[in-house]
């Protein structure tokens, strides 16, 4: 080929993942809840839950653990789990999804109640186990190195799904792939520059998120976290793959509506 250049080939695990994963979001929510409880049950699909604020207690498989702000939980299909949110309130972001979209299996919608453990009558729509050891190892509390990006992606997925679930299928699927990639990246060693500034970026991102309808002077914000403005912009983009100003605009326009029921 004229002008041919050497191409780096992804490893087999990434190639297989690209050929296999086609995420499909079935249900989602971004809501504040009063004290709540779902008794032990099993699901037919995957569930990821992110705790934006508040505290609670979860059990997934044989693992029991307390959750708080920044906790992320991954629940595979057919896995026993219990969830409890403590008073006074909890900000809970969640997504029910298939990792592999299948038009013969994926088009159903139901709220599986607490206490339902026998799913044998519904095995025809149970999401099958996939041939990906890294993803199959995800269960229970996730180790997330970039909490703000995970939260931001989940909120965007919920927002798109609420507004136009059918018209946004491809966009939502792409964001789910990015979310899964970010979760898997947390299992490997991160670049030194990202680790060094992660706490500062989390603080800056939190300030931007809480500054709805308020203009934030990025120069002053950078000074507040002891970085130059140019370096702050560079590191923020490295961490979150977007500029701090674009993130401020996104938060300012974000849909603030609450919806139910609890899933």
Secondary structure, DSSP 4 states (H G I P E B T S, - for coil): -TT----PPPPHHHHHHHHH-B-EEEEEEEEEESSEEEEEE--SSEEEEEEEE--EEEEETTEEEEE-TT-EEEE-TT--EEEEE-SS-EEEEEEEEESB--TTTS-----PPTT----GGGGGGSPPPPS-HHHHT--EE---S-HHHHHHHHHHHHHHHHHHTTTTHHHHHHHHHHHHHHHHHTTSPPPHHHHHHHHHHHHHHHHHHT-TTS---HHHHHHHTT--HHHHHHHHHHHHSS-HHHHHHHHHH----------
